Amino acid sequence: MEMFFEHTVQAAQQDKKCLLFESGTPLVEEDIQLYKTRIKRDRLNEERVSQLLARLGSSPWSEEFYDFSKPIFVIQKRMKPPTIVTRNRKDVLVKG
């Protein structure tokens, strides 16, 4: 049985303002209260992502994580979120 979950959390800076974007249903392992902390830079940072990945059983900052002799899980993106804008290469790379 295939299970599919998607929760997108994105932190970005626009001009001098920090924005946090969320879509989808949060995972049980996520502490969504952290996305509402008063200090914006604490809402989503490397430490928070590391903690979430650890709760999910992943540790990409350790060498053992990249031992592909063990069984691995494949995560495939079914479709891109509507917030992703794609452009043709020629439209981006123009001679100036």
NUGU-931212 format. One record per atom (N, C-alpha, C): atom name; y, z, x; residue in three letters. Coordinates in nm, 2 decimals. Layout:
+------+--------+--------+--------+-----+
! atom !      y !      z !      x ! res !
+------+--------+--------+--------+-----+
!   CA !      Y !      Z !      X ! ALA !
...
+------+--------+--------+--------+-----+
***
This chain:
+------+--------+--------+--------+-----+
! atom !      y !      z !      x ! res !
+------+--------+--------+--------+-----+
!    N !  -0.12 !   0.00 !   0.08 ! MET !
!   CA !   0.00 !   0.00 !   0.00 ! MET !
!    C !   0.12 !   0.00 !   0.09 ! MET !
!    N !   0.21 !  -0.09 !   0.07 ! GLU !
!   CA !   0.33 !  -0.11 !   0.15 ! GLU !
!    C !   0.44 !  -0.03 !   0.08 ! GLU !
!    N !   0.51 !   0.05 !   0.16 ! MET !
!   CA !   0.63 !   0.13 !   0.11 ! MET !
!    C !   0.75 !   0.08 !   0.18 ! MET !
!    N !   0.86 !   0.07 !   0.11 ! PHE !
!   CA !   0.98 !   0.02 !   0.17 ! PHE !
!    C !   1.10 !   0.11 !   0.13 ! PHE !
!    N !   1.16 !   0.16 !   0.23 ! PHE !
!   CA !   1.28 !   0.24 !   0.21 ! PHE !
!    C !   1.40 !   0.18 !   0.30 ! PHE !
!    N !   1.51 !   0.19 !   0.24 ! GLU !
!   CA !   1.63 !   0.15 !   0.32 ! GLU !
!    C !   1.75 !   0.23 !   0.29 ! GLU !
!    N !   1.81 !   0.29 !   0.39 ! HIS !
!   CA !   1.93 !   0.37 !   0.38 ! HIS !
!    C !   2.02 !   0.33 !   0.50 ! HIS !
!    N !   2.13 !   0.27 !   0.47 ! THR !
!   CA !   2.22 !   0.23 !   0.57 ! THR !
!    C !   2.34 !   0.33 !   0.58 ! THR !
!    N !   2.36 !   0.37 !   0.71 ! VAL !
!   CA !   2.47 !   0.46 !   0.74 ! VAL !
!    C !   2.55 !   0.39 !   0.86 ! VAL !
!    N !   2.67 !   0.37 !   0.84 ! GLN !
!   CA !   2.75 !   0.30 !   0.95 ! GLN !
!    C !   2.88 !   0.38 !   0.97 ! GLN !
!    N !   2.91 !   0.40 !   1.10 ! ALA !
!   CA !   3.04 !   0.46 !   1.13 ! ALA !
!    C !   3.11 !   0.35 !   1.21 ! ALA !
!    N !   3.24 !   0.34 !   1.17 ! ALA !
!   CA !   3.32 !   0.23 !   1.23 ! ALA !
!    C !   3.47 !   0.28 !   1.24 ! ALA !
!    N !   3.54 !   0.22 !   1.33 ! GLN !
!   CA !   3.68 !   0.25 !   1.34 ! GLN !
!    C !   3.76 !   0.13 !   1.30 ! GLN !
!    N !   3.85 !   0.15 !   1.21 ! GLN !
!   CA !   3.94 !   0.04 !   1.16 ! GLN !
!    C !   4.08 !   0.08 !   1.19 ! GLN !
!    N !   4.15 !   0.01 !   1.27 ! ASP !
!   CA !   4.28 !   0.05 !   1.32 ! ASP !
!    C !   4.26 !   0.19 !   1.39 ! ASP !
!    N !   4.33 !   0.29 !   1.34 ! LYS !
!   CA !   4.31 !   0.42 !   1.40 ! LYS !
!    C !   4.23 !   0.51 !   1.30 ! LYS !
!    N !   4.18 !   0.46 !   1.20 ! LYS !
!   CA !   4.10 !   0.53 !   1.10 ! LYS !
!    C !   3.95 !   0.52 !   1.12 ! LYS !
!    N !   3.88 !   0.63 !   1.11 ! CYS !
!   CA !   3.74 !   0.63 !   1.12 ! CYS !
!    C !   3.68 !   0.62 !   0.98 ! CYS !
!    N !   3.59 !   0.53 !   0.96 ! LEU !
!   CA !   3.52 !   0.51 !   0.83 ! LEU !
!    C !   3.38 !   0.53 !   0.84 ! LEU !
!    N !   3.32 !   0.58 !   0.73 ! LEU !
!   CA !   3.17 !   0.60 !   0.72 ! LEU !
!    C !   3.13 !   0.53 !   0.59 ! LEU !
!    N !   3.03 !   0.44 !   0.61 ! PHE !
!   CA !   2.98 !   0.36 !   0.50 ! PHE !
!    C !   2.83 !   0.40 !   0.48 ! PHE !
!    N !   2.79 !   0.42 !   0.35 ! GLU !
!   CA !   2.66 !   0.45 !   0.32 ! GLU !
!    C !   2.61 !   0.36 !   0.20 ! GLU !
!    N !   2.49 !   0.32 !   0.21 ! SER !
!   CA !   2.43 !   0.25 !   0.09 ! SER !
!    C !   2.28 !   0.28 !   0.09 ! SER !
!    N !   2.22 !   0.27 !  -0.03 ! GLY !
!   CA !   2.08 !   0.30 !  -0.04 ! GLY !
!    C !   2.05 !   0.45 !  -0.07 ! GLY !
!    N !   1.92 !   0.48 !  -0.08 ! THR !
!   CA !   1.88 !   0.61 !  -0.10 ! THR !
!    C !   1.85 !   0.68 !   0.03 ! THR !
!    N !   1.91 !   0.80 !   0.05 ! PRO !
!   CA !   1.88 !   0.87 !   0.17 ! PRO !
!    C !   1.73 !   0.91 !   0.19 ! PRO !
!    N !   1.68 !   0.91 !   0.31 ! LEU !
!   CA !   1.55 !   0.96 !   0.34 ! LEU !
!    C !   1.54 !   1.11 !   0.32 ! LEU !
!    N !   1.42 !   1.16 !   0.29 ! VAL !
!   CA !   1.40 !   1.30 !   0.27 ! VAL !
!    C !   1.44 !   1.38 !   0.40 ! VAL !
!    N !   1.41 !   1.31 !   0.51 ! GLU !
!   CA !   1.44 !   1.38 !   0.64 ! GLU !
!    C !   1.59 !   1.38 !   0.68 ! GLU !
!    N !   1.67 !   1.31 !   0.61 ! GLU !
!   CA !   1.82 !   1.31 !   0.64 ! GLU !
!    C !   1.89 !   1.43 !   0.59 ! GLU !
!    N !   1.98 !   1.48 !   0.66 ! ASP !
!   CA !   2.07 !   1.59 !   0.62 ! ASP !
!    C !   2.20 !   1.52 !   0.58 ! ASP !
!    N !   2.21 !   1.48 !   0.46 ! ILE !
!   CA !   2.32 !   1.41 !   0.41 ! ILE !
!    C !   2.45 !   1.49 !   0.41 ! ILE !
!    N !   2.44 !   1.62 !   0.41 ! GLN !
!   CA !   2.56 !   1.70 !   0.42 ! GLN !
!    C !   2.64 !   1.68 !   0.55 ! GLN !
!    N !   2.57 !   1.64 !   0.65 ! LEU !
!   CA !   2.64 !   1.61 !   0.78 ! LEU !
!    C !   2.74 !   1.49 !   0.77 ! LEU !
!    N !   2.71 !   1.40 !   0.67 ! TYR !
!   CA !   2.80 !   1.29 !   0.66 ! TYR !
!    C !   2.94 !   1.33 !   0.59 ! TYR !
!    N !   2.95 !   1.45 !   0.55 ! LYS !
!   CA !   3.07 !   1.50 !   0.49 ! LYS !
!    C !   3.14 !   1.61 !   0.57 ! LYS !
!    N !   3.10 !   1.63 !   0.70 ! THR !
!   CA !   3.16 !   1.73 !   0.78 ! THR !
!    C !   3.31 !   1.70 !   0.80 ! THR !
!    N !   3.39 !   1.80 !   0.82 ! ARG !
!   CA !   3.54 !   1.78 !   0.83 ! ARG !
!    C !   3.58 !   1.70 !   0.95 ! ARG !
!    N !   3.51 !   1.72 !   1.06 ! ILE !
!   CA !   3.55 !   1.64 !   1.18 ! ILE !
!    C !   3.47 !   1.51 !   1.17 ! ILE !
!    N !   3.54 !   1.40 !   1.16 ! LYS !
!   CA !   3.47 !   1.27 !   1.13 ! LYS !
!    C !   3.38 !   1.22 !   1.24 ! LYS !
!    N !   3.41 !   1.25 !   1.37 ! ARG !
!   CA !   3.33 !   1.20 !   1.48 ! ARG !
!    C !   3.19 !   1.28 !   1.48 ! ARG !
!    N !   3.18 !   1.39 !   1.41 ! ASP !
!   CA !   3.06 !   1.46 !   1.40 ! ASP !
!    C !   2.97 !   1.42 !   1.29 ! ASP !
!    N !   3.02 !   1.33 !   1.21 ! ARG !
!   CA !   2.94 !   1.28 !   1.09 ! ARG !
!    C !   2.82 !   1.20 !   1.14 ! ARG !
!    N !   2.84 !   1.11 !   1.23 ! LEU !
!   CA !   2.73 !   1.02 !   1.28 ! LEU !
!    C !   2.75 !   1.00 !   1.43 ! LEU !
!    N !   2.67 !   1.06 !   1.51 ! ASN !
!   CA !   2.68 !   1.04 !   1.65 ! ASN !
!    C !   2.54 !   1.04 !   1.71 ! ASN !
!    N !   2.54 !   1.02 !   1.84 ! GLU !
!   CA !   2.41 !   1.01 !   1.91 ! GLU !
!    C !   2.32 !   1.13 !   1.89 ! GLU !
!    N !   2.38 !   1.25 !   1.89 ! GLU !
!   CA !   2.30 !   1.37 !   1.86 ! GLU !
!    C !   2.24 !   1.37 !   1.72 ! GLU !
!    N !   2.32 !   1.34 !   1.62 ! ARG !
!   CA !   2.27 !   1.33 !   1.48 ! ARG !
!    C !   2.16 !   1.23 !   1.47 ! ARG !
!    N !   2.18 !   1.11 !   1.53 ! VAL !
!   CA !   2.08 !   1.01 !   1.52 ! VAL !
!    C !   1.95 !   1.05 !   1.59 ! VAL !
!    N !   1.96 !   1.12 !   1.71 ! SER !
!   CA !   1.84 !   1.17 !   1.78 ! SER !
!    C !   1.77 !   1.27 !   1.70 ! SER !
!    N !   1.84 !   1.36 !   1.63 ! GLN !
!   CA !   1.77 !   1.46 !   1.55 ! GLN !
!    C !   1.70 !   1.40 !   1.43 ! GLN !
!    N !   1.76 !   1.30 !   1.37 ! LEU !
!   CA !   1.69 !   1.23 !   1.26 ! LEU !
!    C !   1.57 !   1.15 !   1.30 ! LEU !
!    N !   1.58 !   1.08 !   1.41 ! LEU !
!   CA !   1.47 !   1.01 !   1.47 ! LEU !
!    C !   1.35 !   1.11 !   1.51 ! LEU !
!    N !   1.39 !   1.22 !   1.56 ! ALA !
!   CA !   1.28 !   1.32 !   1.59 ! ALA !
!    C !   1.21 !   1.37 !   1.47 ! ALA !
!    N !   1.29 !   1.39 !   1.36 ! ARG !
!   CA !   1.23 !   1.44 !   1.23 ! ARG !
!    C !   1.13 !   1.33 !   1.18 ! ARG !
!    N !   1.16 !   1.20 !   1.21 ! LEU !
!   CA !   1.08 !   1.09 !   1.17 ! LEU !
!    C !   0.96 !   1.06 !   1.26 ! LEU !
!    N !   0.96 !   1.14 !   1.37 ! GLY !
!   CA !   0.85 !   1.13 !   1.47 ! GLY !
!    C !   0.88 !   1.02 !   1.58 ! GLY !
!    N !   1.00 !   0.99 !   1.60 ! SER !
!   CA !   1.04 !   0.89 !   1.70 ! SER !
!    C !   1.12 !   0.95 !   1.81 ! SER !
!    N !   1.11 !   0.90 !   1.93 ! SER !
!   CA !   1.19 !   0.95 !   2.04 ! SER !
!    C !   1.23 !   0.84 !   2.13 ! SER !
!    N !   1.32 !   0.75 !   2.10 ! PRO !
!   CA !   1.35 !   0.63 !   2.18 ! PRO !
!    C !   1.41 !   0.66 !   2.31 ! PRO !
!    N !   1.45 !   0.79 !   2.34 ! TRP !
!   CA !   1.51 !   0.83 !   2.46 ! TRP !
!    C !   1.41 !   0.88 !   2.56 ! TRP !
!    N !   1.28 !   0.87 !   2.53 ! SER !
!   CA !   1.18 !   0.91 !   2.62 ! SER !
!    C !   1.09 !   0.79 !   2.66 ! SER !
!    N !   1.04 !   0.79 !   2.78 ! GLU !
!   CA !   0.96 !   0.67 !   2.83 ! GLU !
!    C !   0.83 !   0.66 !   2.74 ! GLU !
!    N !   0.77 !   0.77 !   2.70 ! GLU !
!   CA !   0.65 !   0.76 !   2.62 ! GLU !
!    C !   0.66 !   0.68 !   2.49 ! GLU !
!    N !   0.78 !   0.67 !   2.44 ! PHE !
!   CA !   0.81 !   0.60 !   2.32 ! PHE !
!    C !   0.78 !   0.45 !   2.34 ! PHE !
!    N !   0.79 !   0.40 !   2.46 ! TYR !
!   CA !   0.77 !   0.26 !   2.49 ! TYR !
!    C !   0.63 !   0.23 !   2.54 ! TYR !
!    N !   0.54 !   0.32 !   2.52 ! ASP !
!   CA !   0.40 !   0.29 !   2.55 ! ASP !
!    C !   0.33 !   0.22 !   2.44 ! ASP !
!    N !   0.32 !   0.08 !   2.46 ! PHE !
!   CA !   0.27 !   0.00 !   2.35 ! PHE !
!    C !   0.12 !  -0.01 !   2.35 ! PHE !
!    N !   0.05 !   0.07 !   2.43 ! SER !
!   CA !  -0.09 !   0.07 !   2.42 ! SER !
!    C !  -0.14 !   0.15 !   2.30 ! SER !
!    N !  -0.05 !   0.23 !   2.24 ! LYS !
!   CA !  -0.08 !   0.31 !   2.12 ! LYS !
!    C !  -0.04 !   0.22 !   2.00 ! LYS !
!    N !  -0.10 !   0.26 !   1.88 ! PRO !
!   CA !  -0.06 !   0.19 !   1.76 ! PRO !
!    C !   0.09 !   0.21 !   1.73 ! PRO !
!    N !   0.15 !   0.10 !   1.68 ! ILE !
!   CA !   0.30 !   0.10 !   1.66 ! ILE !
!    C !   0.32 !   0.06 !   1.51 ! ILE !
!    N !   0.44 !   0.10 !   1.46 ! PHE !
!   CA !   0.48 !   0.06 !   1.33 ! PHE !
!    C !   0.58 !  -0.06 !   1.34 ! PHE !
!    N !   0.57 !  -0.15 !   1.26 ! VAL !
!   CA !   0.67 !  -0.26 !   1.26 ! VAL !
!    C !   0.76 !  -0.25 !   1.14 ! VAL !
!    N !   0.88 !  -0.25 !   1.16 ! ILE !
!   CA !   0.98 !  -0.24 !   1.05 ! ILE !
!    C !   1.05 !  -0.38 !   1.04 ! ILE !
!    N !   1.04 !  -0.44 !   0.93 ! GLN !
!   CA !   1.10 !  -0.57 !   0.90 ! GLN !
!    C !   1.21 !  -0.56 !   0.80 ! GLN !
!    N !   1.31 !  -0.62 !   0.83 ! LYS !
!   CA !   1.43 !  -0.63 !   0.74 ! LYS !
!    C !   1.40 !  -0.74 !   0.64 ! LYS !
!    N !   1.39 !  -0.71 !   0.51 ! ARG !
!   CA !   1.36 !  -0.81 !   0.41 ! ARG !
!    C !   1.48 !  -0.90 !   0.39 ! ARG !
!    N !   1.60 !  -0.85 !   0.38 ! MET !
!   CA !   1.72 !  -0.93 !   0.36 ! MET !
!    C !   1.84 !  -0.85 !   0.41 ! MET !
!    N !   1.94 !  -0.92 !   0.46 ! LYS !
!   CA !   2.05 !  -0.85 !   0.52 ! LYS !
!    C !   2.14 !  -0.79 !   0.40 ! LYS !
!    N !   2.20 !  -0.68 !   0.43 ! PRO !
!   CA !   2.29 !  -0.62 !   0.33 ! PRO !
!    C !   2.41 !  -0.71 !   0.30 ! PRO !
!    N !   2.47 !  -0.71 !   0.19 ! PRO !
!   CA !   2.58 !  -0.80 !   0.15 ! PRO !
!    C !   2.70 !  -0.77 !   0.24 ! PRO !
!    N !   2.71 !  -0.66 !   0.31 ! THR !
!   CA !   2.82 !  -0.63 !   0.39 ! THR !
!    C !   2.82 !  -0.70 !   0.53 ! THR !
!    N !   2.71 !  -0.77 !   0.56 ! ILE !
!   CA !   2.69 !  -0.84 !   0.69 ! ILE !
!    C !   2.75 !  -0.98 !   0.67 ! ILE !
!    N !   2.84 !  -1.02 !   0.75 ! VAL !
!   CA !   2.90 !  -1.15 !   0.74 ! VAL !
!    C !   2.84 !  -1.24 !   0.86 ! VAL !
!    N !   2.79 !  -1.35 !   0.83 ! THR !
!   CA !   2.74 !  -1.44 !   0.93 ! THR !
!    C !   2.83 !  -1.56 !   0.95 ! THR !
!    N !   2.84 !  -1.61 !   1.07 ! ARG !
!   CA !   2.92 !  -1.73 !   1.10 ! ARG !
!    C !   2.84 !  -1.82 !   1.19 ! ARG !
!    N !   2.87 !  -1.95 !   1.18 ! ASN !
!   CA !   2.80 !  -2.04 !   1.27 ! ASN !
!    C !   2.86 !  -2.02 !   1.41 ! ASN !
!    N !   2.77 !  -2.05 !   1.51 ! ARG !
!   CA !   2.81 !  -2.04 !   1.65 ! ARG !
!    C !   2.93 !  -2.12 !   1.68 ! ARG !
!    N !   2.94 !  -2.25 !   1.63 ! LYS !
!   CA !   3.05 !  -2.33 !   1.66 ! LYS !
!    C !   3.18 !  -2.28 !   1.60 ! LYS !
!    N !   3.17 !  -2.21 !   1.50 ! ASP !
!   CA !   3.29 !  -2.15 !   1.44 ! ASP !
!    C !   3.35 !  -2.03 !   1.52 ! ASP !
!    N !   3.26 !  -1.97 !   1.59 ! VAL !
!   CA !   3.30 !  -1.85 !   1.67 ! VAL !
!    C !   3.35 !  -1.90 !   1.81 ! VAL !
!    N !   3.27 !  -1.99 !   1.87 ! LEU !
!   CA !   3.30 !  -2.04 !   2.01 ! LEU !
!    C !   3.38 !  -2.16 !   2.00 ! LEU !
!    N !   3.51 !  -2.15 !   2.00 ! VAL !
!   CA !   3.59 !  -2.27 !   2.00 ! VAL !
!    C !   3.67 !  -2.27 !   2.13 ! VAL !
!    N !   3.70 !  -2.39 !   2.18 ! LYS !
!   CA !   3.77 !  -2.40 !   2.31 ! LYS !
!    C !   3.92 !  -2.37 !   2.28 ! LYS !
!    N !   3.98 !  -2.28 !   2.37 ! GLY !
!   CA !   4.11 !  -2.24 !   2.35 ! GLY !
!    C !   4.21 !  -2.31 !   2.43 ! GLY !
+------+--------+--------+--------+-----+
***
